[in-house]
Amino acid sequence: MSKPLPEHVTRAEVAETLRLSLRQVDRLAKEGTLKKLKLSASRSGFEREDFDRYLQTLTGGDGYVSRIAVLAVEIPTGIPYTVNELAERLDASLCQRLPGCLIKVDGRKIQIAWNAALGYTPEQIL
């Protein structure tokens, strides 16, 4: 049985996704935009749901905002893997092939989000 996706994202994952430096990510935390969590003695990160909410807010506002591309894949029933197992495999593959993608499981769907400026296409993702 596979473990579920982690309930947090690291500072490095946030920085890579948003195309920011670690210092800029720390500023977002200091401003209260993202709530920082202590993951271990030497690592910090953010709740995945909090980061997902922040990504959703990036679609409006007065200044420049990077466009976020999202792809949702519905997983049919009767396959030999759970949705979380498939999401974990997809996440591992995308980390190597197309860095900067975030994976989220929503019921029977796997949602994949990335900064549209990266130029990834749904065909490349799948």
N, C-alpha and C positions, 0 to 999 in steps of 0.2 A: 504494500500500500504506500503510495507516494505522499510526501508531506505537502500541506497546502502552501500556496505562495506566501512569502513573508508579508507580515502586516506593516512593514516599514520599508522605506527607501533610504539609502545612504546619502551623505552629502555629495559624494562623487557621482552617484546616479542622478541626483537633482541637477548638479552642475552640468553634466553631459547632456541631459535632456533639454535643459533651458539654454544651453550653450553659454554658460556663465563660469566664472572662476569660483573656486571654493570660497574665496573672500567675499564675493558678491552673494553667494548663497548664505554665508554667515550674516551678511547685512540684512537679508530678507528675514532671517530668524530674529535678529536683534530688533528690527522694526515691528516684529510680531506678525508679519505676513504669513510665515510658516512657523509652526510650533516645533522647536527643537527637542529631541529626545536623546537621552543617554542610552546608547545601545550596548556599550561595554566600557571598560575602564579607559580605553583610548579611542573609541569611535562614537560618533553621534550621527543622528539621522532624523527622519521625519515619518509620521504615520502615513501609510499609503493613501488612506481615504482623504486625509488633510491635503496631501499633495495633489490628488486627483481633483479635489474641489478647487484648489488654486489654479490648476490647468484650465478648468472650465471658466474661470473668471478672466482668462486671457483673451476672450473673444470680443471684448468691448473696451470702452474707455476713450480718452482723448488723445493720448500719445501713441507712438508706434507700438504695435503688438505683433509678435510673430504669430503667424497662422499655425494652428495645430491641425494635423490631419489625423483622422480616426477611421479605423476599419473594424467592423464587427463581424465575427464569424460564428454562426450558430452551429453547434455540435449536435449531430443527430443521435438519437438514442440507439442502444444496441451495439455500440462499438466496444472493443475490449479495454478501453482506457477511460478513466474519469476525466472530467473537464479540467480539473486541477493538474492531473498528470500531463495532459496535452498542452496546457498553458505553460507548465514548467519546461517541457521539451522545446516548445516554441521560443520561450524566453531565452533559453540557453543557446539555441541556434541563432537567434537575432542578435544576441550580444556579440557574437563573433562576426556575423555577416553584415549586419546593419546596426551599428551601435546607436544608441539614443532612443530606442523604442521602449515604451512602457506597456506592460501587459496587465490586464485586469479581468478577472472572472466575474461575470454577472449572470447568475443562473446557468443556463445552457449555452451562453454566449461567451466568447473570448474577445475582449476589446483590445485593440492595439492602437496606441497613439504615438505620434512623433512630430517633431517640428517640421512643418511643411518645407522650410528652407533647405532641409537636407536633401530634398528632391526624390525621396523614395516613392515608388509607385506600389499600389496594391499587388501587382504582379510580382514585384521583387520581394515583398513581404511574405507572400504565400509561396 
